[in-house]
């Protein structure tokens, strides 16, 4: 949908708090307090107020960086009420910063209704970029990073989680999820049930913190590791799953099953030829599918 040109709002990124009252959406560390930036510190020091998901946590960060700007709470249960207050601040010419407990606000964190409303009202909203768990995890995962689908937290109940995952089983982009220590084992188990034992997965745990660990393997390997070592199920997690193989998506279940059965008795090329003849599909696609099964 194109926006009529008289409704387009153009915002210059050269503005500072001194020029125009703005909402600054400020990313904060996801564990390691050394991941603060000068611009983050300067912005938090120069706004008139900070909207914080948990004011106690934010005050710890502020005291670490030597900033004493007043904070007020903005979390998922009071965000709608706080929007009017922030609009009034901006209209009085006072800039406000938005922070969450960790990482980038709005990413599985509060802030979307606020930013959406401020954009509609034509206020200036400026990002102060920084840490974000999903991007940090993706950057070290070794999984394809050209296309990815961030799904946030999966449903907490297993039946709902399985049906959610089933809808993603043919997605070819890298899948990224957030997960907590309460559910990591159950979620990885459900992923194995839906995506199969061989699908490649990376679990990035406690990024930037003392027990930072990146586990890389297939769903069956990592399920086993989580079972055997309870320490691996502690902390905060980003789970990244390799997208479905294009050949798997394009071949029917019957063609894939037949190919997998034939490969137990025949060389790959012969198995692919038979499936291609019987099911009217491309021989190369079946052959590539068989190669990919071996390489996962
Ligand atoms: N806004 C945050 C961001 O930019 O990443 C995410 C907030 S969300 C409420 C919290 C979840 O992010 C955690 O349950 C975990 O899945 C993930 N997460 C946050 N910090 C992490 C870390 N240091 N290591 C691994 N995962 C982390």
py3Dmol code that shows the C-alpha trace and the ligand (Angstrom):
import py3Dmol

protein = """\
ATOM      1  CA  UNK A   1       0.000   0.000   0.000  1.00  0.00           C
ATOM      2  CA  UNK A   2       1.491   3.383  -0.883  1.00  0.00           C
ATOM      3  CA  UNK A   3       1.149   6.304   1.542  1.00  0.00           C
ATOM      4  CA  UNK A   4      -0.082   9.596  -0.019  1.00  0.00           C
ATOM      5  CA  UNK A   5       2.861  12.002  -0.158  1.00  0.00           C
ATOM      6  CA  UNK A   6       1.145  14.592   2.096  1.00  0.00           C
ATOM      7  CA  UNK A   7       1.025  11.939   4.840  1.00  0.00           C
ATOM      8  CA  UNK A   8       4.665  10.923   4.567  1.00  0.00           C
ATOM      9  CA  UNK A   9       6.669  11.968   7.590  1.00  0.00           C
ATOM     10  CA  UNK A  10      10.326  12.465   6.971  1.00  0.00           C
ATOM     11  CA  UNK A  11      12.577  12.354   9.997  1.00  0.00           C
ATOM     12  CA  UNK A  12      16.153  13.463   9.883  1.00  0.00           C
ATOM     13  CA  UNK A  13      18.529  11.339  11.945  1.00  0.00           C
ATOM     14  CA  UNK A  14      20.638  14.440  12.563  1.00  0.00           C
ATOM     15  CA  UNK A  15      18.252  15.645  15.281  1.00  0.00           C
ATOM     16  CA  UNK A  16      19.463  15.487  18.882  1.00  0.00           C
ATOM     17  CA  UNK A  17      17.462  15.892  22.100  1.00  0.00           C
ATOM     18  CA  UNK A  18      18.433  19.548  22.055  1.00  0.00           C
ATOM     19  CA  UNK A  19      16.792  20.157  18.624  1.00  0.00           C
ATOM     20  CA  UNK A  20      13.440  18.464  18.899  1.00  0.00           C
ATOM     21  CA  UNK A  21      11.677  16.502  21.617  1.00  0.00           C
ATOM     22  CA  UNK A  22      11.933  12.834  20.664  1.00  0.00           C
ATOM     23  CA  UNK A  23      11.375   9.354  21.961  1.00  0.00           C
ATOM     24  CA  UNK A  24      14.749   7.562  21.968  1.00  0.00           C
ATOM     25  CA  UNK A  25      14.460   3.778  21.748  1.00  0.00           C
ATOM     26  CA  UNK A  26      17.631   2.730  23.522  1.00  0.00           C
ATOM     27  CA  UNK A  27      19.171  -0.770  23.471  1.00  0.00           C
ATOM     28  CA  UNK A  28      20.928  -1.833  26.695  1.00  0.00           C
ATOM     29  CA  UNK A  29      23.301  -4.748  27.502  1.00  0.00           C
ATOM     30  CA  UNK A  30      21.984  -8.346  27.488  1.00  0.00           C
ATOM     31  CA  UNK A  31      24.320  -9.411  30.299  1.00  0.00           C
ATOM     32  CA  UNK A  32      27.705  -7.770  30.005  1.00  0.00           C
ATOM     33  CA  UNK A  33      27.654  -4.174  31.232  1.00  0.00           C
ATOM     34  CA  UNK A  34      30.700  -3.395  29.113  1.00  0.00           C
ATOM     35  CA  UNK A  35      28.382  -3.500  26.098  1.00  0.00           C
ATOM     36  CA  UNK A  36      27.255   0.061  26.771  1.00  0.00           C
ATOM     37  CA  UNK A  37      27.990   2.719  24.175  1.00  0.00           C
ATOM     38  CA  UNK A  38      28.886   6.391  24.521  1.00  0.00           C
ATOM     39  CA  UNK A  39      25.774   7.297  22.576  1.00  0.00           C
ATOM     40  CA  UNK A  40      23.592   5.186  24.875  1.00  0.00           C
ATOM     41  CA  UNK A  41      25.109   6.855  27.964  1.00  0.00           C
ATOM     42  CA  UNK A  42      24.848  10.339  26.467  1.00  0.00           C
ATOM     43  CA  UNK A  43      21.210   9.825  25.426  1.00  0.00           C
ATOM     44  CA  UNK A  44      20.120   8.430  28.807  1.00  0.00           C
ATOM     45  CA  UNK A  45      21.851  11.346  30.531  1.00  0.00           C
ATOM     46  CA  UNK A  46      20.328  14.041  28.309  1.00  0.00           C
ATOM     47  CA  UNK A  47      16.622  13.051  28.140  1.00  0.00           C
ATOM     48  CA  UNK A  48      14.246  14.398  30.781  1.00  0.00           C
ATOM     49  CA  UNK A  49      12.861  10.956  31.728  1.00  0.00           C
ATOM     50  CA  UNK A  50      13.382   7.273  31.078  1.00  0.00           C
ATOM     51  CA  UNK A  51      10.485   4.861  30.559  1.00  0.00           C
ATOM     52  CA  UNK A  52      11.782   1.553  31.930  1.00  0.00           C
ATOM     53  CA  UNK A  53      10.267  -1.940  31.944  1.00  0.00           C
ATOM     54  CA  UNK A  54      11.562  -2.501  35.503  1.00  0.00           C
ATOM     55  CA  UNK A  55      12.788   0.717  37.127  1.00  0.00           C
ATOM     56  CA  UNK A  56      14.904  -1.150  39.714  1.00  0.00           C
ATOM     57  CA  UNK A  57      16.870  -2.980  37.020  1.00  0.00           C
ATOM     58  CA  UNK A  58      17.318   0.161  34.969  1.00  0.00           C
ATOM     59  CA  UNK A  59      18.536   2.099  38.025  1.00  0.00           C
ATOM     60  CA  UNK A  60      21.297  -0.497  38.469  1.00  0.00           C
ATOM     61  CA  UNK A  61      22.418   0.123  34.890  1.00  0.00           C
ATOM     62  CA  UNK A  62      22.169   3.900  35.339  1.00  0.00           C
ATOM     63  CA  UNK A  63      24.237   3.807  38.500  1.00  0.00           C
ATOM     64  CA  UNK A  64      26.873   1.710  36.668  1.00  0.00           C
ATOM     65  CA  UNK A  65      27.149   4.360  33.930  1.00  0.00           C
ATOM     66  CA  UNK A  66      26.868   7.343  36.308  1.00  0.00           C
ATOM     67  CA  UNK A  67      23.499   8.667  35.073  1.00  0.00           C
ATOM     68  CA  UNK A  68      20.707   9.843  37.396  1.00  0.00           C
ATOM     69  CA  UNK A  69      17.846  10.719  35.046  1.00  0.00           C
ATOM     70  CA  UNK A  70      14.431  10.006  36.662  1.00  0.00           C
ATOM     71  CA  UNK A  71      12.726   6.762  35.594  1.00  0.00           C
ATOM     72  CA  UNK A  72       9.101   5.693  35.452  1.00  0.00           C
ATOM     73  CA  UNK A  73       7.706   2.244  34.713  1.00  0.00           C
ATOM     74  CA  UNK A  74       6.341   1.210  31.338  1.00  0.00           C
ATOM     75  CA  UNK A  75       5.565  -2.492  31.012  1.00  0.00           C
ATOM     76  CA  UNK A  76       3.120  -4.605  29.056  1.00  0.00           C
ATOM     77  CA  UNK A  77       0.328  -4.078  31.641  1.00  0.00           C
ATOM     78  CA  UNK A  78       0.453  -0.259  31.830  1.00  0.00           C
ATOM     79  CA  UNK A  79       1.812   0.729  28.407  1.00  0.00           C
ATOM     80  CA  UNK A  80      -1.509   2.104  27.077  1.00  0.00           C
ATOM     81  CA  UNK A  81      -1.905   4.401  30.124  1.00  0.00           C
ATOM     82  CA  UNK A  82       1.675   5.674  29.836  1.00  0.00           C
ATOM     83  CA  UNK A  83       1.380   6.670  26.175  1.00  0.00           C
ATOM     84  CA  UNK A  84      -0.623   9.833  26.989  1.00  0.00           C
ATOM     85  CA  UNK A  85       1.941  10.843  29.590  1.00  0.00           C
ATOM     86  CA  UNK A  86       4.807  10.445  27.091  1.00  0.00           C
ATOM     87  CA  UNK A  87       2.898  12.408  24.438  1.00  0.00           C
ATOM     88  CA  UNK A  88       2.465  15.248  26.977  1.00  0.00           C
ATOM     89  CA  UNK A  89       6.207  15.199  27.743  1.00  0.00           C
ATOM     90  CA  UNK A  90       7.066  15.438  24.038  1.00  0.00           C
ATOM     91  CA  UNK A  91       4.534  18.228  23.518  1.00  0.00           C
ATOM     92  CA  UNK A  92       6.150  20.192  26.370  1.00  0.00           C
ATOM     93  CA  UNK A  93       9.458  19.806  24.524  1.00  0.00           C
ATOM     94  CA  UNK A  94      10.878  17.109  26.840  1.00  0.00           C
ATOM     95  CA  UNK A  95      12.569  14.087  25.289  1.00  0.00           C
ATOM     96  CA  UNK A  96      12.008  10.612  26.716  1.00  0.00           C
ATOM     97  CA  UNK A  97      14.054   7.405  26.417  1.00  0.00           C
ATOM     98  CA  UNK A  98      12.516   3.935  26.287  1.00  0.00           C
ATOM     99  CA  UNK A  99      14.538   1.008  27.651  1.00  0.00           C
ATOM    100  CA  UNK A 100      13.656  -2.600  28.478  1.00  0.00           C
ATOM    101  CA  UNK A 101      15.308  -4.873  31.034  1.00  0.00           C
ATOM    102  CA  UNK A 102      17.856  -6.048  28.490  1.00  0.00           C
ATOM    103  CA  UNK A 103      18.552  -5.690  24.795  1.00  0.00           C
ATOM    104  CA  UNK A 104      16.501  -3.808  22.243  1.00  0.00           C
ATOM    105  CA  UNK A 105      13.051  -2.549  23.310  1.00  0.00           C
ATOM    106  CA  UNK A 106      10.088  -3.919  21.294  1.00  0.00           C
ATOM    107  CA  UNK A 107      11.955  -7.166  20.507  1.00  0.00           C
ATOM    108  CA  UNK A 108       9.820  -9.557  22.645  1.00  0.00           C
ATOM    109  CA  UNK A 109       9.582  -6.525  24.955  1.00  0.00           C
ATOM    110  CA  UNK A 110       7.166  -3.601  25.489  1.00  0.00           C
ATOM    111  CA  UNK A 111       7.097  -0.532  23.263  1.00  0.00           C
ATOM    112  CA  UNK A 112       5.254  -1.387  20.046  1.00  0.00           C
ATOM    113  CA  UNK A 113       1.949   0.382  20.908  1.00  0.00           C
ATOM    114  CA  UNK A 114       3.919   3.447  22.052  1.00  0.00           C
ATOM    115  CA  UNK A 115       6.096   3.734  18.945  1.00  0.00           C
ATOM    116  CA  UNK A 116       3.149   3.043  16.647  1.00  0.00           C
ATOM    117  CA  UNK A 117       1.079   5.765  18.328  1.00  0.00           C
ATOM    118  CA  UNK A 118       3.907   8.329  18.301  1.00  0.00           C
ATOM    119  CA  UNK A 119       4.493   7.697  14.581  1.00  0.00           C
ATOM    120  CA  UNK A 120       0.798   8.206  13.898  1.00  0.00           C
ATOM    121  CA  UNK A 121       0.902  11.500  15.813  1.00  0.00           C
ATOM    122  CA  UNK A 122       3.968  12.608  13.849  1.00  0.00           C
ATOM    123  CA  UNK A 123       6.432  12.648  16.774  1.00  0.00           C
ATOM    124  CA  UNK A 124      10.102  11.982  16.283  1.00  0.00           C
ATOM    125  CA  UNK A 125      11.268   8.475  17.280  1.00  0.00           C
ATOM    126  CA  UNK A 126      15.002   7.802  17.165  1.00  0.00           C
ATOM    127  CA  UNK A 127      16.805   4.456  17.603  1.00  0.00           C
ATOM    128  CA  UNK A 128      19.943   4.128  19.711  1.00  0.00           C
ATOM    129  CA  UNK A 129      20.981   0.666  18.457  1.00  0.00           C
ATOM    130  CA  UNK A 130      22.896  -1.872  20.500  1.00  0.00           C
ATOM    131  CA  UNK A 131      22.658  -5.415  21.894  1.00  0.00           C
ATOM    132  CA  UNK A 132      19.922  -7.775  20.779  1.00  0.00           C
ATOM    133  CA  UNK A 133      20.066 -11.469  21.735  1.00  0.00           C
ATOM    134  CA  UNK A 134      18.696 -12.828  18.458  1.00  0.00           C
ATOM    135  CA  UNK A 135      21.153 -10.864  16.300  1.00  0.00           C
ATOM    136  CA  UNK A 136      24.116 -11.722  18.552  1.00  0.00           C
ATOM    137  CA  UNK A 137      23.152 -15.427  18.397  1.00  0.00           C
ATOM    138  CA  UNK A 138      22.576 -15.423  14.636  1.00  0.00           C
ATOM    139  CA  UNK A 139      25.925 -13.731  14.029  1.00  0.00           C
ATOM    140  CA  UNK A 140      27.830 -16.628  15.650  1.00  0.00           C
ATOM    141  CA  UNK A 141      25.513 -19.544  14.778  1.00  0.00           C
ATOM    142  CA  UNK A 142      26.991 -20.555  11.440  1.00  0.00           C
ATOM    143  CA  UNK A 143      23.434 -20.899  10.089  1.00  0.00           C
ATOM    144  CA  UNK A 144      22.299 -19.041   6.953  1.00  0.00           C
ATOM    145  CA  UNK A 145      21.839 -15.384   7.911  1.00  0.00           C
ATOM    146  CA  UNK A 146      20.569 -14.042   4.573  1.00  0.00           C
ATOM    147  CA  UNK A 147      16.957 -14.919   5.439  1.00  0.00           C
ATOM    148  CA  UNK A 148      15.677 -15.541   8.960  1.00  0.00           C
ATOM    149  CA  UNK A 149      12.331 -15.614  10.719  1.00  0.00           C
ATOM    150  CA  UNK A 150      12.237 -14.439  14.330  1.00  0.00           C
ATOM    151  CA  UNK A 151       9.371 -16.121  16.169  1.00  0.00           C
ATOM    152  CA  UNK A 152       9.992 -14.874  19.730  1.00  0.00           C
ATOM    153  CA  UNK A 153       8.683 -17.204  22.462  1.00  0.00           C
ATOM    154  CA  UNK A 154       6.800 -20.376  21.495  1.00  0.00           C
ATOM    155  CA  UNK A 155       3.470 -21.213  23.190  1.00  0.00           C
ATOM    156  CA  UNK A 156       4.007 -22.579  26.703  1.00  0.00           C
ATOM    157  CA  UNK A 157       1.739 -25.663  26.372  1.00  0.00           C
ATOM    158  CA  UNK A 158       3.112 -28.591  24.405  1.00  0.00           C
ATOM    159  CA  UNK A 159       0.025 -29.198  22.200  1.00  0.00           C
ATOM    160  CA  UNK A 160      -0.100 -25.543  21.109  1.00  0.00           C
ATOM    161  CA  UNK A 161       3.677 -25.504  20.638  1.00  0.00           C
ATOM    162  CA  UNK A 162       3.620 -28.590  18.408  1.00  0.00           C
ATOM    163  CA  UNK A 163       0.877 -27.202  16.216  1.00  0.00           C
ATOM    164  CA  UNK A 164       2.739 -23.854  15.983  1.00  0.00           C
ATOM    165  CA  UNK A 165       5.935 -25.670  14.965  1.00  0.00           C
ATOM    166  CA  UNK A 166       4.041 -27.764  12.399  1.00  0.00           C
ATOM    167  CA  UNK A 167       3.057 -24.546  10.632  1.00  0.00           C
ATOM    168  CA  UNK A 168       6.763 -23.661  10.409  1.00  0.00           C
ATOM    169  CA  UNK A 169       8.027 -27.055   9.268  1.00  0.00           C
ATOM    170  CA  UNK A 170       8.276 -26.083   5.583  1.00  0.00           C
ATOM    171  CA  UNK A 171       9.795 -22.643   6.200  1.00  0.00           C
ATOM    172  CA  UNK A 172      13.140 -22.428   4.385  1.00  0.00           C
ATOM    173  CA  UNK A 173      14.509 -19.375   6.266  1.00  0.00           C
ATOM    174  CA  UNK A 174      16.537 -19.866   9.482  1.00  0.00           C
ATOM    175  CA  UNK A 175      14.075 -19.976  12.396  1.00  0.00           C
ATOM    176  CA  UNK A 176      14.927 -18.093  15.596  1.00  0.00           C
ATOM    177  CA  UNK A 177      13.180 -18.527  18.955  1.00  0.00           C
ATOM    178  CA  UNK A 178      13.633 -17.154  22.469  1.00  0.00           C
ATOM    179  CA  UNK A 179      13.398 -19.702  25.252  1.00  0.00           C
ATOM    180  CA  UNK A 180      13.630 -19.853  29.044  1.00  0.00           C
ATOM    181  CA  UNK A 181      15.243 -22.447  31.320  1.00  0.00           C
ATOM    182  CA  UNK A 182      11.771 -23.783  32.309  1.00  0.00           C
ATOM    183  CA  UNK A 183      10.945 -24.906  28.797  1.00  0.00           C
ATOM    184  CA  UNK A 184      14.173 -25.372  26.865  1.00  0.00           C
ATOM    185  CA  UNK A 185      14.173 -29.191  27.130  1.00  0.00           C
ATOM    186  CA  UNK A 186      10.474 -29.542  26.289  1.00  0.00           C
ATOM    187  CA  UNK A 187      10.731 -27.142  23.339  1.00  0.00           C
ATOM    188  CA  UNK A 188      13.784 -28.861  21.842  1.00  0.00           C
ATOM    189  CA  UNK A 189      11.970 -32.217  22.282  1.00  0.00           C
ATOM    190  CA  UNK A 190       8.918 -30.882  20.430  1.00  0.00           C
ATOM    191  CA  UNK A 191      11.133 -29.427  17.679  1.00  0.00           C
ATOM    192  CA  UNK A 192      12.690 -32.869  17.215  1.00  0.00           C
ATOM    193  CA  UNK A 193       9.215 -34.447  16.976  1.00  0.00           C
ATOM    194  CA  UNK A 194       8.118 -31.954  14.315  1.00  0.00           C
ATOM    195  CA  UNK A 195      11.293 -31.126  12.324  1.00  0.00           C
ATOM    196  CA  UNK A 196      12.952 -34.566  12.640  1.00  0.00           C
ATOM    197  CA  UNK A 197      16.084 -35.721  14.462  1.00  0.00           C
ATOM    198  CA  UNK A 198      18.479 -34.549  11.758  1.00  0.00           C
ATOM    199  CA  UNK A 199      17.492 -30.885  11.451  1.00  0.00           C
ATOM    200  CA  UNK A 200      20.466 -28.697  12.360  1.00  0.00           C
ATOM    201  CA  UNK A 201      20.075 -26.521  15.461  1.00  0.00           C
ATOM    202  CA  UNK A 202      22.156 -24.041  17.444  1.00  0.00           C
ATOM    203  CA  UNK A 203      21.434 -23.188  21.082  1.00  0.00           C
ATOM    204  CA  UNK A 204      23.062 -19.924  22.200  1.00  0.00           C
ATOM    205  CA  UNK A 205      22.972 -19.686  26.004  1.00  0.00           C
ATOM    206  CA  UNK A 206      23.852 -16.798  28.318  1.00  0.00           C
ATOM    207  CA  UNK A 207      25.338 -14.674  25.523  1.00  0.00           C
ATOM    208  CA  UNK A 208      27.916 -12.133  26.804  1.00  0.00           C
ATOM    209  CA  UNK A 209      27.712 -13.634  30.326  1.00  0.00           C
ATOM    210  CA  UNK A 210      30.076 -15.864  32.338  1.00  0.00           C
ATOM    211  CA  UNK A 211      28.536 -19.150  31.176  1.00  0.00           C
ATOM    212  CA  UNK A 212      28.129 -18.219  27.523  1.00  0.00           C
ATOM    213  CA  UNK A 213      27.812 -21.450  25.493  1.00  0.00           C
ATOM    214  CA  UNK A 214      26.970 -22.098  21.851  1.00  0.00           C
ATOM    215  CA  UNK A 215      25.885 -25.691  21.156  1.00  0.00           C
ATOM    216  CA  UNK A 216      25.770 -26.752  17.542  1.00  0.00           C
ATOM    217  CA  UNK A 217      24.461 -30.073  16.219  1.00  0.00           C
ATOM    218  CA  UNK A 218      21.267 -31.752  15.128  1.00  0.00           C
ATOM    219  CA  UNK A 219      18.097 -31.858  17.225  1.00  0.00           C
ATOM    220  CA  UNK A 220      18.805 -35.379  18.417  1.00  0.00           C
ATOM    221  CA  UNK A 221      22.388 -34.534  19.595  1.00  0.00           C
ATOM    222  CA  UNK A 222      21.319 -31.411  21.444  1.00  0.00           C
ATOM    223  CA  UNK A 223      18.331 -33.147  23.084  1.00  0.00           C
ATOM    224  CA  UNK A 224      20.785 -35.674  24.467  1.00  0.00           C
ATOM    225  CA  UNK A 225      23.187 -32.991  25.738  1.00  0.00           C
ATOM    226  CA  UNK A 226      20.356 -31.185  27.546  1.00  0.00           C
ATOM    227  CA  UNK A 227      19.256 -34.487  29.127  1.00  0.00           C
ATOM    228  CA  UNK A 228      22.745 -35.431  30.269  1.00  0.00           C
ATOM    229  CA  UNK A 229      24.043 -32.073  31.505  1.00  0.00           C
ATOM    230  CA  UNK A 230      21.519 -30.118  33.637  1.00  0.00           C
ATOM    231  CA  UNK A 231      23.811 -27.057  33.529  1.00  0.00           C
ATOM    232  CA  UNK A 232      23.124 -26.729  29.814  1.00  0.00           C
ATOM    233  CA  UNK A 233      19.449 -26.131  30.600  1.00  0.00           C
ATOM    234  CA  UNK A 234      20.178 -23.147  32.907  1.00  0.00           C
ATOM    235  CA  UNK A 235      20.000 -19.489  31.925  1.00  0.00           C
ATOM    236  CA  UNK A 236      18.609 -17.629  28.916  1.00  0.00           C
ATOM    237  CA  UNK A 237      18.510 -19.091  25.423  1.00  0.00           C
ATOM    238  CA  UNK A 238      18.231 -18.260  21.761  1.00  0.00           C
ATOM    239  CA  UNK A 239      17.381 -21.336  19.671  1.00  0.00           C
ATOM    240  CA  UNK A 240      18.164 -21.207  15.960  1.00  0.00           C
ATOM    241  CA  UNK A 241      16.930 -23.940  13.636  1.00  0.00           C
ATOM    242  CA  UNK A 242      18.103 -24.368  10.068  1.00  0.00           C
ATOM    243  CA  UNK A 243      15.267 -23.761   7.607  1.00  0.00           C
ATOM    244  CA  UNK A 244      13.700 -26.687   5.748  1.00  0.00           C
ATOM    245  CA  UNK A 245      15.596 -27.845   2.719  1.00  0.00           C
ATOM    246  CA  UNK A 246      14.079 -26.468  -0.484  1.00  0.00           C
ATOM    247  CA  UNK A 247      14.096 -29.968  -1.991  1.00  0.00           C
ATOM    248  CA  UNK A 248      12.241 -31.333   1.030  1.00  0.00           C
ATOM    249  CA  UNK A 249       9.601 -28.640   0.625  1.00  0.00           C
ATOM    250  CA  UNK A 250       9.150 -29.297  -3.083  1.00  0.00           C
ATOM    251  CA  UNK A 251       9.070 -33.119  -2.894  1.00  0.00           C
ATOM    252  CA  UNK A 252       5.917 -34.805  -1.624  1.00  0.00           C
ATOM    253  CA  UNK A 253       6.010 -36.900   1.561  1.00  0.00           C
ATOM    254  CA  UNK A 254       5.587 -40.039  -0.609  1.00  0.00           C
ATOM    255  CA  UNK A 255       8.570 -39.179  -2.835  1.00  0.00           C
ATOM    256  CA  UNK A 256      10.792 -38.478   0.158  1.00  0.00           C
ATOM    257  CA  UNK A 257       9.781 -41.675   1.931  1.00  0.00           C
ATOM    258  CA  UNK A 258      10.351 -43.770  -1.186  1.00  0.00           C
ATOM    259  CA  UNK A 259      13.771 -42.160  -1.767  1.00  0.00           C
ATOM    260  CA  UNK A 260      14.787 -42.812   1.848  1.00  0.00           C
ATOM    261  CA  UNK A 261      13.677 -46.461   1.593  1.00  0.00           C
ATOM    262  CA  UNK A 262      15.447 -47.062  -1.734  1.00  0.00           C
ATOM    263  CA  UNK A 263      18.712 -45.511  -0.526  1.00  0.00           C
ATOM    264  CA  UNK A 264      18.939 -48.341   2.034  1.00  0.00           C
ATOM    265  CA  UNK A 265      19.456 -50.776  -0.881  1.00  0.00           C
ATOM    266  CA  UNK A 266      20.671 -48.759  -3.882  1.00  0.00           C
ATOM    267  CA  UNK A 267      23.266 -46.099  -4.735  1.00  0.00           C
ATOM    268  CA  UNK A 268      21.855 -42.541  -4.543  1.00  0.00           C
ATOM    269  CA  UNK A 269      21.732 -41.930  -8.290  1.00  0.00           C
ATOM    270  CA  UNK A 270      19.758 -45.120  -8.936  1.00  0.00           C
ATOM    271  CA  UNK A 271      17.358 -44.418  -6.061  1.00  0.00           C
ATOM    272  CA  UNK A 272      16.791 -40.881  -7.395  1.00  0.00           C
ATOM    273  CA  UNK A 273      16.166 -42.211 -10.942  1.00  0.00           C
ATOM    274  CA  UNK A 274      13.489 -44.659  -9.755  1.00  0.00           C
ATOM    275  CA  UNK A 275      11.670 -42.029  -7.650  1.00  0.00           C
ATOM    276  CA  UNK A 276      11.833 -39.582 -10.574  1.00  0.00           C
ATOM    277  CA  UNK A 277      10.339 -42.144 -12.990  1.00  0.00           C
ATOM    278  CA  UNK A 278       7.602 -43.334 -10.638  1.00  0.00           C
ATOM    279  CA  UNK A 279       6.536 -39.916  -9.290  1.00  0.00           C
ATOM    280  CA  UNK A 280       7.250 -37.680 -12.280  1.00  0.00           C
ATOM    281  CA  UNK A 281       9.664 -35.409 -10.353  1.00  0.00           C
ATOM    282  CA  UNK A 282      13.139 -34.159 -11.291  1.00  0.00           C
ATOM    283  CA  UNK A 283      15.895 -36.735 -10.711  1.00  0.00           C
ATOM    284  CA  UNK A 284      18.346 -34.017  -9.565  1.00  0.00           C
ATOM    285  CA  UNK A 285      15.957 -32.764  -6.927  1.00  0.00           C
ATOM    286  CA  UNK A 286      15.614 -36.249  -5.415  1.00  0.00           C
ATOM    287  CA  UNK A 287      19.372 -36.795  -5.594  1.00  0.00           C
ATOM    288  CA  UNK A 288      20.062 -33.449  -3.898  1.00  0.00           C
ATOM    289  CA  UNK A 289      17.515 -34.311  -1.210  1.00  0.00           C
ATOM    290  CA  UNK A 290      19.380 -37.576  -0.526  1.00  0.00           C
ATOM    291  CA  UNK A 291      22.739 -35.773  -0.402  1.00  0.00           C
ATOM    292  CA  UNK A 292      21.347 -33.222   2.048  1.00  0.00           C
ATOM    293  CA  UNK A 293      20.083 -35.990   4.347  1.00  0.00           C
ATOM    294  CA  UNK A 294      23.612 -37.309   4.626  1.00  0.00           C
ATOM    295  CA  UNK A 295      25.223 -33.929   5.201  1.00  0.00           C
ATOM    296  CA  UNK A 296      22.892 -32.791   8.037  1.00  0.00           C
TER     297      UNK A 296
END
"""
ligand_1 = """\
27
LIG
N 14.677 -7.356 23.975
C 15.568 -8.464 24.203
C 16.560 -8.550 23.024
O 16.783 -7.550 22.351
O 17.117 -9.617 22.808
C 14.827 -9.749 24.456
C 13.908 -9.702 25.634
S 13.042 -11.180 25.937
C 11.910 -10.681 27.186
C 14.169 -12.119 26.883
C 14.638 -13.367 26.140
O 15.688 -13.001 25.239
C 15.247 -14.421 27.037
O 14.251 -15.271 27.588
C 16.134 -15.171 26.079
O 15.395 -16.048 25.290
C 16.656 -14.023 25.204
N 17.886 -13.484 25.785
C 18.060 -12.295 26.399
N 19.329 -12.153 26.825
C 19.977 -13.286 26.467
C 21.309 -13.749 26.619
N 22.227 -13.012 27.249
N 21.630 -14.954 26.122
C 20.705 -15.711 25.482
N 19.435 -15.327 25.304
C 19.062 -14.133 25.799
"""
view = py3Dmol.view(width=600, height=400)
view.addModel(protein, "pdb")
view.setStyle({"model": 0}, {"cartoon": {"style": "trace"}})
view.addModel(ligand_1, "xyz")
view.setStyle({"model": 1}, {"stick": {}})
view.zoomTo()
view.show()
